[in-house]
Amino acid sequence: MANVIIPPEWQLPEKNVTPEADFLSRRQFLKRSGLAFAGLSALAIGGGLSACVQAQPPGSFDMDQKIAAFLGQFADLPNQTNSKYQAGRAITSPEFSTRYNNAYEFTTDKEKVWKLAKDFTMKPWQVEVGGLCERKGTFEYTDIVDMKALEERRYRHRCVEAWAMTVPWVGYPLRKFIEWAKPMPQAKYVRFISIKRPSEMVGQRTQTWYNWPYYEALRLDEAMNELTMLVVGMYGKELSPQNGGPIRVVTPWKYGYKSPKYIARIEFTDKQPHTFWNDLAPNEYSFLSNVNPKVPHPRWSQARERLIGQDNRMVDTQPYNGYGEYVAGLYS
């Protein structure tokens, strides 16, 4: 008798899975394009596309005990939920959002980031502030973060790889930091540079074709938008290293790579800065990178997204990830 294979409940039916040929990893694609030999092999943020879309979600385990124990390592953060910002979707369980992560600084395997990042040193942490601003210098984390101003906002998170989560971030508007830094009138952009620490970030040692450290940027009006957050926590706890701790930026209307992690330097400039993925593959990753279901990636559709979780449900992607009322005017 032939074996009968019963797929797990969360596995997508074949008719809903994009053909593997359409979801080749960025590394494979760019190697074939010759970029790898120039040191520009561009993996997508957190693993190849075929792995992201077709691979199984994190394996089952005792969420109550293991996740509670994991989150228990991080201090509680004082905050109040800002009811204005509700995602309109169920919050993704930390079972998935802390075990399915993009952080090439550690690995391209989404389900192994947390293992490799668990001993990452987040204290003490300093942030250098420079460029066209009045308040320059190197500041301690405690100088940058106003603990009394922290709030929780529940945002939808959309990866360029066509998967999504809903996360209760803890932080405060980046605008407050910018006002504290006092940019000069000629400043038009804000640039973020992540930490370079290959001694602890194994991906920075092994993936030498990348121009580490990671770097991203926003227009100043985008950075000042009410949605843009300087984030230091999630689920009421300090931000875990696999999620970008201790400090990152979140821009929920843009693809995930526009929300830089492990921030070590913030600078203000009058010229549009280079950004990591736009430098690696400008035909695939624009400077703006706003979520737009009508504009496909050159190698896959952006019209639908997979909700990471126990059912991996497919849903339609919304323009600006559903935040058009807040940001569409920035691009008119």
Secondary structure, DSSP 4 states (H G I P E B T S, - for coil): --------TTSPPGGGSPPGGGG--HHHHHHHTT-GGGT-----TTS-HHHHHHS--SPP--HHHHHHHHHTTS-B---EE-TT---SSPPPPHHHHTTS--BTTTBS-TTTHHHHHTT---SS-EEEEEESBSS-EEEEHHHH--GGG-EEEEEEEE-TTSEEEEEEEEEEEHHHHHHHH-B-TT--EEEEEE---TTT-HHHHH-TTS-SSPEEEEEHHHHTSTT-EEEEEETTEEPPGGGTTT-EEE-TTB-GGGS--SEEEEEEESSPPP-HHHHH-TTT--SS-B--TTS-BTTB--SEEEE-SSS--EEEPPGGGGTHHHHGGGG-
